[in-house]
Amino acid sequence: MKRLIAILPALALAACHRQETKLDDTITPVRLAAVDLYQPTGGGRYSATIQPGRQVSLAFRVSGIVQGLYLSGGRPLEPGDMVTGGTVLAVLRQEDYEHATAQAQSQLDAARHTQQTAAAQLAQAQANRTKAEADFARAKFLLENVSLTRPEFDASRAQLDGTAAIVDAAHAQIESSLAQISTAEANLATARLAQADTSLTAPFTAAVVQRNVELGMLAGPSAPAYTLADIATVKAVFGIPDTVVTQLRRGKILSLSAEALPGQEFRGTVTAIASVADSATRLFQVEVTLANAQGLLKPGMIAALTLSEASPLPPVPVVPLTAVVRDRGNPSDFAVMVVENKIARARRVNLGPTFGDALAITAGLKPGELVIRDGATLVTDGEAVEVIP
């Protein structure tokens, strides 16, 4: 009886082990697809992102309390509202800067008054020196004719020297007052500029992207108050390989379509072509500028266009889009699960352009290899799989 009791736990443990083994050995069912060769025809199709023709973030150059906001329909501006160029969007409290401007103006007036006083003193000193020069010339004549004593002559010379010194001092005062005027004018210009910067003005007609200010808050140069985007013209930005970039030039007209606006064609001009390919994608960025007077194209939309290659491309291996997964070892790369003898093996690949529901593989696969089409995200490298139709 005791032996039977001892065996029962062992049997139970073995049964649990067999059950866990069965659960661990569960085989994931998958569907396969063979790597096929695809011959690209015509031009390559590329996706572009619509961006504003220009976008700016506006911030006050000075700090202060927000005293006024531009209202549209009785409410402050919100994202999507349009504003005309020259519109005053927000105003800071004026009193702080009006006082600084008035003080700078007072200093300038005082400097100008000092300069006027110095000019009058200089004129008087020059007149006194002229009279002293005449008195000295007469004293010299009289001395030579023994009609003037030496002390009287020396007094005349001293008078002349004294008036000359006064003239020099008056000139120095003039120069000092002019320097004071220049400094005061600069201070006044700075104060007026600071006062002008208490108003935030839209530089051009644009759509409001973001508003970050409210009445009564302390605003300053540290954070943008408004972000505006000019969407009267927009840019379609996309990347192309080196086999295509040689066929493009600035000024070329291209046709684009937008997924959100089916049936409509838009024409734009190539305005920028990158001189250097992106180090990560090896693609050259291109910008196409399009007129958007009606505002149909909005930043963030996806556009599509077709470009011809420099020469016919050779056939390329392709796999279904569903076969491509993120490389678990490096999430920034891509991989497919290749099946050999019912065992899944992760294979890192380089991606090419899309052709319908197929994706070109530029490196990592050979035609005829079997990859998991359905269920690639459910298996891991080295896992056994069950192939189903």
Secondary structure as UniProt FT lines:
FT   HELIX           2..24
FT   STRAND          28..34
FT   STRAND          36..38
FT   STRAND          44..58
FT   STRAND          64..69
FT   STRAND          71..72
FT   TURN            73..74
FT   STRAND          75..76
FT   TURN            79..80
FT   STRAND          82..83
FT   TURN            85..86
FT   STRAND          88..92
FT   HELIX           95..144
FT   TURN            145..146
FT   HELIX           150..196
FT   TURN            197..198
FT   STRAND          199..201
FT   STRAND          206..211
FT   TURN            215..216
FT   STRAND          218..219
FT   TURN            221..222
FT   STRAND          226..240
FT   HELIX           242..245
FT   TURN            246..247
FT   TURN            250..251
FT   STRAND          253..258
FT   TURN            259..260
FT   STRAND          261..273
FT   TURN            279..281
FT   STRAND          284..291
FT   TURN            293..294
FT   TURN            299..300
FT   STRAND          302..307
FT   STRAND          316..320
FT   HELIX           321..323
FT   STRAND          325..326
FT   TURN            331..332
FT   STRAND          334..340
FT   TURN            341..342
FT   STRAND          343..355
FT   TURN            356..357
FT   STRAND          358..363
FT   TURN            367..368
FT   STRAND          370..374
FT   HELIX           376..378
FT   TURN            381..382
FT   STRAND          384..387
//
